[in-house]
Amino acid sequence: MPETGSPTASADVAIVGAGVVGSTLALALHRHLIEPGARILLVDPRRAPAWQPINDTAAGLRTVAITPASQKFLASLGVWERLPQGAITAFPTLFAYGRSAQEKITFDAADCVGRLSTEPPALGYIVEETALLETLHRCLERVAGEKEPTGNASGRDGTSSVSGSICWSRACFDTLTWPASHPWAQLHLSEAEHPPFAVAASLVIAADGARSRVRHQTELTWIGRSYHQRAVVAIVENREPNLVAIQRFLPRGPLAILPMGQHGMYSNIVWSTNESEADWLETEASASQFLDATHAALHRVNVDGGQHAPYRRFLSQSSYPIDRRSFPVVPSFQRLIPSRTDGRDRWSFPLHFGSATGYDANRVVLVGDAAHVVHPLAGQGVNLGLADAQTLARVLKQAWQTGRDIGDPSVLAVYTRERLPLNTAMLVTLSALRRVFAFPTRTRGLGSTLASSFRGLGMQFIERVAPLRSSVVRIATGEPWL
């Protein structure tokens, strides 16, 4: 875009994106940097929709899994206690199984009593995304001014500075430049019925998601690919309460059942599968057919598909024998709950993975999905982003307190060195886990038998060695494992 001239204002930190990660980071920086006088700008035109409790007639279809480590971080910022209790469901147990009686493992918070930070011990929490985002935005609005960053206070760089604690601009981010006449990065913003304007920032934080426009304007390289799959999501009412998180590994992808609502009376279904199967599940199957297919995939129940040939074929391909005597009771469902926003009872999103090869460049740093995208099978996406936010807030606090330039490459390199290896390890682990349980998808005979045997032996080994199982739990929940 053409230059808009000198910036009209400046900020020490500009965060582009007020989703869960960007909003949490803004609160963390407010906690650590505002008292010493840092100027923080948050840029995002979106407002969080109002949360309403789930009931038999309507629900929000999007949820996030929160680990104990992330819960502790949110609590330290005053967010967790402000979440509506009806939007949080703790689960103390995770049961995962595959295609045979040997391929099963149970993780329980009781394995880590005294080592998990939650009380009572929980492996994690299923939180309605709308409630979390609305609570974060309310916390921000308590400390933020909703105004354009054109205050009269004088900044260190000679421009007018963002005034107040946090300035939340509802403008849209357009582009990013590095003019030779100014040492800082320059954000170009626009808003309806107002002329474009520019803000200079010592540090620009990209928290604008997997398709980050900020990242695209840097020298950072993105490596990734599509899984050529989609995750089909639905909210269902359980026949009986259930507080156990369940994951069944099927050849075309995992099927997750996540407890929701007061006492676990509802479940969030997240079914990852190939494109054709996802199309059938989301749009072609009736509500009763979708529930029958889910039961079949969980239980290996013989379901009559009637005269619907694709339905009968789907059930025969999606059912795998299990020995029920070796498995705990998995829930059954009585009806789908439609979305509160558009009335749909199912929706889907494409699955892919990717990572930036570096997290910082030229006064820009990446967090959350702007830096990395992982498969949803372990519910780690948001938690990795929150860990990014926590680490970056700590690094910037240390730099600010010692008088260093927070946009200096040596400062940002500390964050990248800490987070890039950890996030990459998780990305590789989840991709490998997906491949292990998907192999082989088309063959039968010796290859299939060997693959199942190796999976079963590995899961049985973890199941029977309590210290190893405890370590796996602590790693997955973000807790110290040594």
Summary of the structure (lengths in Angstrom):
residues: 482
radius of gyration: 23.8
end to end distance: 51.3
largest distance: 75.2
contacts: 1633
relative contact order: 0.17
helix: 37%
strand: 28%
